[in-house]
Amino acid sequence: MRKYPSIVSTMQNLCRAHNSKTVIQKRTNVSSGNHDFRSTFKGTRSNRLTCFTLPDSSLQACRESVNQRNRRLIKADAAAAGDFGGSEVPATPSSSQGNSSFTQAVFNVVNVMMGVGLLSLPFALKSSGWIGIVLLWLMGIVTNYTGKALVECAGVVAKRRGLGNAVVGYEEIAEETFGKLGRLIISSIIYVELFGTCCLLFILEGDNMHNLFGPNAMLNSPSAYMLLAATLMIPTVWLPDLRALSALGFVGVTATCTVVSTVLYTFLTGNFVAGASTDPALIATLPLVFGIMTFCYSGHGVFPSIQASMKEPSKFPQVLNVAYTIVAVVCTLIGSAGYYMYGKGAADIVIFNLPAGALATLCCCLVLINPVAKFALTMEPVGAAAARASGATSSVSRLAVRTVLALAMLMAARSLPFLAYVMALVGSFMTISVSVTFPAICHQILHKGQLSAGGVAWNYFVAFLGVTCTVFGTSASLASLAAKASGAA
């Protein structure tokens, strides 16, 4: 996640603009993340050292200026996160006093959650039958609760550490709950999830290119098209400033809305072959869809930031209720319509089932742009962690680490080019852990002795559900991937 500029660094820039010879020496309160700005300015004037102190009004004005800028960056980060249903991104505490409205907060949450998981719901129902709709709403209710629980945990951590209104990241919550080991485990799961999401971006781009342009003498398979996609996607990790890519976040929103509208239009106009075979329940393959269903509601890592960006943070639970209702209804509509129209012929991504025409081509083109815009943004936290672990300090070495990491993602994607099954694995093993299991456990531990008997029982139920779905979902996903890989060999 972006490191937001501190007030001290901004004041330094202001001083340099005022007098190129002016420097500032600061005293910092590291534990709170705030700075004591009654620091001494030292300026050279006629070879004499002059000291002065900023008045309180100037300090407050500077604080507000920086906080406003940071709030804009937090909102941009939230908008950029809506690529694959919102992968979790490790965050560091940053000061924030919000000015977003209730409606804007709802939009940010919806944008974070609605991604490619939504587009794979007809495939998920093909594996579960109509009973999958019940599972979709169950996971929506559970993840809605864990989203609120995680925000409450962030508040507890901020209070214990004296951080005030600072945005507390998932890693800080894990450390407060489980210690250094908990932080390491959560960080590892988040980084692996992001790695898997980047692989999904390659697979989606290859499949979509193959669907859009078709096979030819040089590019005769989705795996071959991934190589072409890599020539567009990997160079984005070399950009010195990724904010140019985050500005393209609207493409993801546009693509999702266009696909949803097109699927519903196709259903309402009857432009499909009627009589597709469907099933009420497929218990044997039901565990395969646990991860995909949860993928539709993920994004918990940025919820504290969205809450902090609000004018009235106390209304964030209501924001989640509205946003989750919107997402659940949209997911139900597109999943039901897609499964009803295509049944057992539902593709990994519903756009591959759409009848040929201008609307289908438009959907493919919009989805084609999204992975290029999102790849570097999604990979950035993993790349930064890899650079720190490898001791890369120079720009060249950091760029080399990111390039090697991107190539590793490409190789992994080409070795298992099965979009829905890889998504099911990532969702079952990683997304359910960070969006269902760990929030409930953290909430139980950090609020020990403060919860009612019903609250304690609910936390245990959610944690048990998360562990169960992770175990059975991961096993089913691995078995399906192995079967697909052996069949494709």
C-alpha positions as CSV (number, residue, x, y, z in Angstrom):
1,M,0.0,0.0,0.0
2,R,1.1,3.5,-0.7
3,K,3.1,5.2,2.0
4,Y,1.3,8.5,2.6
5,P,3.4,11.6,3.0
6,S,3.9,12.9,6.6
7,I,3.3,16.5,7.6
8,V,7.0,16.9,8.3
9,S,8.0,15.9,4.7
10,T,5.4,18.3,3.4
11,M,6.7,21.2,5.6
12,Q,10.2,20.5,4.4
13,N,9.0,20.9,0.8
14,L,7.2,24.2,1.8
15,C,10.4,25.4,3.4
16,R,12.5,24.6,0.4
17,A,10.0,26.4,-1.8
18,H,10.3,29.5,0.5
19,N,14.0,29.4,1.0
20,S,16.2,26.9,-0.7
21,K,18.7,27.1,2.2
22,T,16.1,26.3,4.8
23,V,16.0,22.9,6.5
24,I,13.9,21.5,9.3
25,Q,14.9,19.3,12.2
26,K,12.0,17.3,13.6
27,R,11.3,15.5,16.8
28,T,8.9,12.6,16.2
29,N,6.6,10.6,18.4
30,V,7.1,7.2,16.8
31,S,4.6,5.4,18.8
32,S,1.7,7.6,17.7
33,G,2.8,8.4,14.2
34,N,2.3,12.1,14.9
35,H,5.0,14.7,14.9
36,D,5.9,17.5,17.2
37,F,6.2,20.4,14.8
38,R,7.5,22.9,17.2
39,S,10.8,22.0,15.8
40,T,13.6,24.5,15.2
41,F,14.1,25.9,11.7
42,K,17.7,26.7,11.0
43,G,18.2,29.1,8.2
44,T,21.4,30.7,7.1
45,R,21.1,34.5,6.7
46,S,24.2,36.6,6.6
47,N,26.2,33.7,8.1
48,R,24.1,33.9,11.2
49,L,21.9,31.0,12.6
50,T,18.3,32.1,13.1
51,C,15.8,30.0,15.0
52,F,12.1,30.5,15.2
53,T,8.9,28.4,16.0
54,L,5.8,27.9,13.9
55,P,2.6,29.2,15.5
56,D,-0.2,26.8,16.3
57,S,-2.4,28.1,13.5
58,S,0.2,27.3,10.9
59,L,0.7,23.9,12.3
60,Q,-3.0,23.1,12.2
61,A,-3.3,24.4,8.6
62,C,-0.4,22.2,7.5
63,R,-1.9,19.2,9.2
64,E,-5.2,19.7,7.5
65,S,-3.6,20.2,4.1
66,V,-1.7,16.9,4.4
67,N,-4.6,15.0,5.8
68,Q,-6.8,16.1,2.9
69,R,-4.2,14.9,0.4
70,N,-3.8,11.6,2.2
71,R,-7.6,11.1,2.2
72,R,-7.6,11.6,-1.6
73,L,-4.9,9.0,-1.9
74,I,-6.7,6.5,0.4
75,K,-9.8,6.9,-1.7
76,A,-7.8,6.3,-4.9
77,D,-6.2,3.2,-3.4
78,A,-9.7,1.9,-2.6
79,A,-10.8,2.5,-6.1
80,A,-7.8,0.8,-7.6
81,A,-8.3,-2.2,-5.4
82,G,-11.4,-3.4,-7.2
83,D,-9.6,-5.7,-9.7
84,F,-10.2,-9.2,-8.6
85,G,-12.8,-8.6,-5.9
86,G,-10.3,-6.7,-3.8
87,S,-7.2,-8.5,-2.8
88,E,-5.9,-7.6,0.6
89,V,-2.9,-5.3,0.8
90,P,-0.8,-4.9,3.8
91,A,-1.0,-1.4,5.3
92,T,0.9,0.8,7.6
93,P,-0.9,3.2,10.0
94,S,-1.5,6.6,8.5
95,S,-3.3,9.6,9.7
96,S,-6.7,10.2,8.3
97,Q,-9.7,12.4,9.1
98,G,-12.4,11.7,6.5
99,N,-14.7,13.8,4.3
100,S,-16.3,11.1,2.2
101,S,-20.1,10.9,2.2
102,F,-22.1,7.8,3.0
103,T,-22.8,7.2,-0.7
104,Q,-19.2,7.6,-1.7
105,A,-18.2,5.1,0.9
106,V,-20.8,2.6,-0.4
107,F,-19.4,3.0,-3.9
108,N,-15.9,2.4,-2.7
109,V,-16.9,-0.8,-0.9
110,V,-18.9,-2.1,-3.9
111,N,-16.0,-1.2,-6.2
112,V,-13.6,-3.1,-4.1
113,M,-15.7,-6.3,-4.0
114,M,-17.2,-6.6,-7.4
115,G,-14.6,-8.1,-9.7
116,V,-13.9,-11.3,-11.7
117,G,-15.4,-13.5,-9.0
118,L,-18.8,-12.0,-10.0
119,L,-18.2,-13.0,-13.6
120,S,-17.4,-16.6,-12.7
121,L,-20.7,-17.2,-10.7
122,P,-22.5,-19.0,-13.5
123,F,-19.6,-21.5,-13.6
124,A,-19.7,-21.8,-9.8
125,L,-23.4,-22.6,-10.0
126,K,-22.6,-25.2,-12.7
127,S,-20.5,-27.0,-10.0
128,S,-22.9,-26.5,-7.1
129,G,-26.4,-26.4,-8.6
130,W,-29.1,-23.9,-7.5
131,I,-28.2,-24.5,-3.9
132,G,-25.1,-22.4,-4.6
133,I,-27.4,-19.3,-4.3
134,V,-27.9,-20.2,-0.6
135,L,-24.2,-20.5,-0.1
136,L,-23.7,-17.2,-1.9
137,W,-25.9,-15.4,0.6
138,L,-24.5,-17.3,3.6
139,M,-21.0,-16.2,2.7
140,G,-22.3,-12.6,2.1
141,I,-23.8,-12.6,5.7
142,V,-20.6,-14.0,7.2
143,T,-18.2,-11.7,5.4
144,N,-20.4,-8.7,6.1
145,Y,-20.0,-9.6,9.8
146,T,-16.2,-10.1,9.6
147,G,-15.8,-6.8,7.8
148,K,-17.5,-5.1,10.7
149,A,-15.5,-7.2,13.2
150,L,-12.2,-6.3,11.5
151,V,-13.0,-2.6,11.7
152,E,-13.8,-3.0,15.4
153,C,-10.5,-4.7,15.9
154,A,-8.7,-1.9,14.1
155,G,-10.3,0.5,16.5
156,V,-9.1,-1.5,19.5
157,V,-5.6,-1.6,18.2
158,A,-5.6,2.1,17.5
159,K,-6.8,2.8,21.1
160,R,-4.3,0.5,22.7
161,R,-1.4,1.9,20.7
162,G,-2.5,5.5,21.0
163,L,-2.9,6.0,17.3
164,G,-5.9,8.2,17.4
165,N,-7.6,8.3,14.0
166,A,-4.8,6.6,12.2
167,V,-5.6,3.8,9.7
168,V,-4.6,0.5,11.2
169,G,-3.6,-2.2,8.7
170,Y,-4.5,-6.0,8.9
171,E,-0.9,-6.8,9.8
172,E,-1.1,-4.5,12.9
173,I,-4.3,-6.3,14.0
174,A,-2.7,-9.7,13.5
175,E,0.4,-8.6,15.5
176,E,-1.7,-7.2,18.4
177,T,-3.7,-10.5,18.4
178,F,-1.1,-13.2,17.9
179,G,2.3,-11.4,18.2
180,K,5.1,-11.3,15.7
181,L,4.3,-14.8,14.5
182,G,0.7,-13.8,13.7
183,R,1.9,-10.8,11.7
184,L,4.2,-13.1,9.8
185,I,1.5,-15.6,9.0
186,I,-1.0,-13.0,7.9
187,S,1.6,-11.2,5.8
188,S,2.5,-14.5,4.1
189,I,-1.1,-15.4,3.4
190,I,-1.8,-11.9,2.0
191,Y,1.3,-12.0,-0.2
192,V,0.5,-15.5,-1.5
193,E,-3.0,-14.3,-2.3
194,L,-1.7,-11.4,-4.2
195,F,0.7,-13.7,-6.1
196,G,-2.2,-15.9,-7.0
197,T,-4.3,-12.9,-8.1
198,C,-1.5,-11.8,-10.4
199,C,-1.5,-15.3,-11.9
200,L,-5.2,-15.0,-12.5
201,L,-4.7,-11.7,-14.3
202,F,-2.3,-13.5,-16.8
203,I,-4.8,-16.4,-17.2
204,L,-7.7,-14.0,-17.7
205,E,-5.8,-11.9,-20.3
206,G,-4.7,-15.0,-22.2
207,D,-8.2,-16.6,-22.2
208,N,-9.8,-13.3,-23.2
209,M,-7.3,-12.7,-26.1
210,H,-7.8,-16.2,-27.4
211,N,-11.6,-15.7,-27.2
212,L,-11.4,-12.3,-28.9
213,F,-8.8,-12.9,-31.6
214,G,-9.0,-16.7,-32.0
215,P,-6.1,-19.1,-32.7
216,N,-3.6,-18.5,-35.5
217,A,-0.3,-19.9,-36.7
218,M,1.8,-18.2,-34.0
219,L,-0.7,-18.0,-31.1
220,N,-2.8,-21.1,-31.1
221,S,-3.8,-21.4,-27.4
222,P,-4.5,-19.2,-24.3
223,S,-1.1,-20.1,-22.9
224,A,0.5,-18.7,-26.0
225,Y,-1.5,-15.5,-25.8
226,M,-0.3,-15.1,-22.2
227,L,3.2,-14.5,-23.7
228,L,1.8,-11.6,-25.7
229,A,-0.1,-10.3,-22.7
230,A,3.2,-10.4,-20.7
231,T,4.8,-8.0,-23.2
232,L,2.1,-5.5,-22.2
233,M,1.7,-6.3,-18.5
234,I,5.3,-6.8,-17.2
235,P,6.6,-3.4,-18.4
236,T,4.1,-1.8,-16.1
237,V,6.1,-2.9,-13.1
238,W,8.9,-0.7,-14.3
239,L,6.9,2.5,-14.0
240,P,8.4,4.8,-11.3
241,D,4.9,6.0,-10.3
242,L,1.9,3.7,-10.3
243,R,-0.6,6.4,-9.7
244,A,-1.0,6.7,-13.5
245,L,-2.3,3.2,-13.5
246,S,-4.6,3.7,-10.5
247,A,-6.3,6.4,-12.6
248,L,-7.5,3.6,-14.9
249,G,-9.4,2.0,-12.0
250,F,-12.7,3.2,-13.6
251,V,-12.1,0.7,-16.5
252,G,-12.7,-2.2,-14.0
253,V,-15.9,-0.6,-12.8
254,T,-17.1,0.1,-16.4
255,A,-16.2,-3.5,-17.5
256,T,-18.2,-5.1,-14.6
257,C,-21.2,-2.9,-15.1
258,T,-21.2,-3.5,-18.9
259,V,-20.9,-7.3,-18.5
260,V,-23.7,-7.4,-15.9
261,S,-25.9,-5.3,-18.1
262,T,-25.2,-7.4,-21.2
263,V,-25.9,-10.7,-19.4
264,L,-29.2,-9.4,-18.1
265,Y,-30.1,-7.9,-21.5
266,T,-29.4,-11.2,-23.1
267,F,-31.5,-13.0,-20.6
268,L,-34.5,-10.6,-20.8
269,T,-34.5,-10.5,-24.6
270,G,-34.3,-14.3,-24.8
271,N,-31.1,-14.3,-27.1
272,F,-30.0,-17.7,-26.0
273,V,-30.8,-21.4,-26.6
274,A,-33.6,-22.4,-24.2
275,G,-33.6,-25.6,-22.2
276,A,-30.1,-25.6,-20.7
277,S,-29.6,-28.4,-18.2
278,T,-29.4,-27.4,-14.6
279,D,-29.4,-29.2,-11.2
280,P,-30.9,-28.3,-7.9
281,A,-27.9,-29.5,-5.9
282,L,-24.5,-31.1,-6.6
283,I,-23.2,-31.9,-3.2
284,A,-20.1,-33.8,-4.5
285,T,-18.7,-30.8,-6.2
286,L,-20.1,-28.1,-3.9
287,P,-16.8,-27.5,-2.0
288,L,-15.2,-26.4,-5.2
289,V,-17.2,-23.2,-5.2
290,F,-16.5,-22.1,-1.6
291,G,-13.5,-20.0,-2.7
292,I,-15.3,-18.4,-5.7
293,M,-18.3,-17.4,-3.6
294,T,-16.1,-15.8,-1.0
295,F,-14.0,-14.1,-3.7
296,C,-17.1,-12.0,-4.6
297,Y,-17.1,-10.5,-1.1
298,S,-13.4,-10.0,-0.4
299,G,-11.6,-6.7,0.2
300,H,-11.5,-6.6,4.0
301,G,-7.9,-5.2,4.1
302,V,-9.1,-1.8,2.8
303,F,-12.2,-1.5,4.9
304,P,-10.5,0.4,7.7
305,S,-9.2,2.9,5.2
306,I,-12.6,3.4,3.7
307,Q,-14.1,3.9,7.1
308,A,-11.4,6.5,8.0
309,S,-12.2,8.4,4.8
310,M,-15.8,9.0,5.9
311,K,-17.2,12.2,7.4
312,E,-19.2,10.0,9.9
313,P,-17.1,6.8,10.5
314,S,-19.7,5.6,13.0
315,K,-22.0,4.9,10.0
316,F,-19.6,2.4,8.4
317,P,-21.6,-0.7,9.6
318,Q,-24.6,0.7,7.7
319,V,-22.3,1.3,4.7
320,L,-21.4,-2.3,4.7
321,N,-25.0,-3.4,5.0
322,V,-26.0,-1.4,1.9
323,A,-22.9,-2.3,-0.1
324,Y,-23.2,-6.0,0.7
325,T,-26.9,-6.0,-0.2
326,I,-26.0,-4.4,-3.6
327,V,-23.3,-6.9,-4.3
328,A,-25.4,-9.9,-3.2
329,V,-28.3,-8.9,-5.4
330,V,-26.1,-8.3,-8.4
331,C,-24.3,-11.6,-7.9
332,T,-27.6,-13.4,-7.5
333,L,-28.9,-11.9,-10.7
334,I,-25.9,-12.5,-12.9
335,G,-25.3,-16.0,-11.4
336,S,-28.9,-17.1,-11.8
337,A,-29.3,-15.6,-15.3
338,G,-26.0,-17.1,-16.6
339,Y,-26.7,-20.5,-15.1
340,Y,-30.3,-20.6,-16.4
341,M,-29.1,-19.6,-19.9
342,Y,-26.1,-21.8,-20.2
343,G,-26.4,-24.5,-17.5
344,K,-23.7,-27.2,-17.7
345,G,-22.2,-25.3,-20.6
346,A,-21.3,-22.2,-18.5
347,A,-17.7,-21.1,-19.2
348,D,-15.1,-19.9,-16.6
349,I,-16.1,-16.3,-17.4
350,V,-19.6,-15.6,-18.5
351,I,-18.5,-13.3,-21.3
352,F,-17.2,-16.4,-23.2
353,N,-20.8,-17.6,-23.4
354,L,-22.3,-14.4,-24.8
355,P,-23.6,-14.5,-28.4
356,A,-21.3,-12.9,-30.9
357,G,-22.0,-9.3,-31.5
358,A,-21.1,-5.7,-30.6
359,L,-22.0,-6.1,-27.0
360,A,-19.9,-9.2,-26.5
361,T,-17.0,-7.6,-28.3
362,L,-17.3,-4.5,-26.1
363,C,-17.3,-6.6,-22.9
364,C,-14.2,-8.5,-24.1
365,C,-12.3,-5.3,-24.9
366,L,-13.1,-3.7,-21.6
367,V,-12.1,-6.8,-19.7
368,L,-8.9,-6.9,-21.8
369,I,-7.7,-3.5,-20.5
370,N,-8.3,-4.3,-16.9
371,P,-5.4,-6.8,-16.3
372,V,-2.9,-4.4,-17.9
373,A,-4.1,-1.6,-15.6
374,K,-4.2,-3.7,-12.5
375,F,-1.1,-6.0,-12.7
376,A,1.5,-3.6,-11.3
377,L,-0.8,-2.3,-8.7
378,T,-1.6,-5.8,-7.5
379,M,2.0,-7.0,-7.6
380,E,3.5,-3.9,-5.8
381,P,3.2,-5.1,-2.2
382,V,4.7,-8.5,-3.1
383,G,7.5,-6.8,-5.1
384,A,8.3,-4.5,-2.2
385,A,8.4,-7.4,0.2
386,A,10.6,-9.4,-2.1
387,A,13.0,-6.5,-2.6
388,R,13.3,-6.1,1.2
389,A,13.9,-9.8,1.7
390,S,16.5,-9.9,-1.0
391,G,18.3,-6.8,0.2
392,A,17.8,-5.0,-3.0
393,T,18.4,-1.3,-2.4
394,S,19.3,0.3,-5.8
395,S,16.7,1.1,-8.4
396,V,18.2,-1.4,-10.8
397,S,18.2,-4.3,-8.3
398,R,14.6,-3.5,-7.2
399,L,13.5,-3.4,-10.8
400,A,15.3,-6.8,-11.4
401,V,13.5,-8.3,-8.5
402,R,10.1,-7.2,-9.7
403,T,10.8,-8.4,-13.2
404,V,11.9,-11.9,-12.0
405,L,8.8,-12.0,-9.7
406,A,6.5,-11.1,-12.7
407,L,8.1,-13.8,-14.8
408,A,7.6,-16.3,-12.0
409,M,3.9,-15.4,-12.0
410,L,3.7,-15.8,-15.8
411,M,5.3,-19.3,-15.5
412,A,2.9,-20.3,-12.8
413,A,-0.1,-19.1,-14.8
414,R,1.0,-20.9,-17.9
415,S,1.5,-24.1,-15.9
416,L,-2.1,-24.0,-14.6
417,P,-4.1,-22.0,-17.2
418,F,-7.5,-22.9,-15.6
419,L,-9.0,-19.6,-14.5
420,A,-12.0,-20.7,-12.4
421,Y,-10.1,-23.6,-10.7
422,V,-7.1,-21.4,-9.8
423,M,-9.6,-18.8,-8.5
424,A,-11.3,-21.5,-6.4
425,L,-7.9,-22.5,-4.9
426,V,-6.8,-19.0,-4.2
427,G,-10.2,-18.2,-2.7
428,S,-10.4,-21.3,-0.6
429,F,-7.0,-21.3,0.9
430,M,-6.2,-17.6,1.1
431,T,-9.3,-15.4,0.7
432,I,-11.4,-17.4,3.2
433,S,-8.6,-17.3,5.7
434,V,-8.2,-13.5,5.6
435,S,-11.9,-12.7,5.0
436,V,-13.7,-15.2,7.3
437,T,-11.5,-17.1,9.7
438,F,-8.9,-14.7,11.0
439,P,-11.3,-11.7,11.5
440,A,-13.5,-13.8,13.7
441,I,-10.6,-15.1,15.7
442,C,-9.1,-11.7,16.1
443,H,-12.4,-10.2,17.2
444,Q,-12.9,-12.9,19.8
445,I,-9.4,-12.4,21.3
446,L,-9.2,-8.6,21.2
447,H,-12.7,-8.4,22.7
448,K,-12.3,-11.1,25.3
449,G,-14.6,-10.6,28.2
450,Q,-16.6,-7.9,26.4
451,L,-18.9,-10.1,24.2
452,S,-22.2,-11.7,25.0
453,A,-22.6,-15.4,25.0
454,G,-24.3,-15.1,21.6
455,G,-21.4,-13.0,20.3
456,V,-18.8,-15.6,21.4
457,A,-20.8,-18.4,19.9
458,W,-21.2,-16.5,16.6
459,N,-17.4,-15.9,16.4
460,Y,-16.7,-19.6,17.0
461,F,-19.2,-20.6,14.4
462,V,-17.7,-18.2,11.8
463,A,-14.2,-19.4,12.6
464,F,-15.3,-23.0,12.3
465,L,-17.1,-22.3,9.0
466,G,-14.0,-20.6,7.7
467,V,-11.7,-23.5,8.6
468,T,-14.1,-26.1,7.2
469,C,-14.5,-24.3,3.9
470,T,-10.8,-23.8,3.7
471,V,-10.0,-27.5,4.2
472,F,-12.7,-28.9,1.9
473,G,-12.5,-26.1,-0.6
474,T,-8.7,-26.4,-0.9
475,S,-8.9,-30.2,-1.2
476,A,-11.6,-30.0,-3.9
477,S,-9.7,-27.3,-5.8
478,L,-6.4,-29.2,-5.8
479,A,-8.1,-32.4,-7.0
480,S,-9.9,-30.5,-9.8
481,L,-6.7,-28.8,-10.8
482,A,-4.8,-32.1,-10.9
483,A,-7.6,-33.6,-13.0
484,K,-7.6,-30.7,-15.4
485,A,-3.8,-30.6,-15.7
486,S,-3.6,-34.4,-16.4
487,G,-6.4,-34.1,-19.0
488,A,-4.7,-31.1,-20.7
489,A,-1.3,-32.9,-20.7
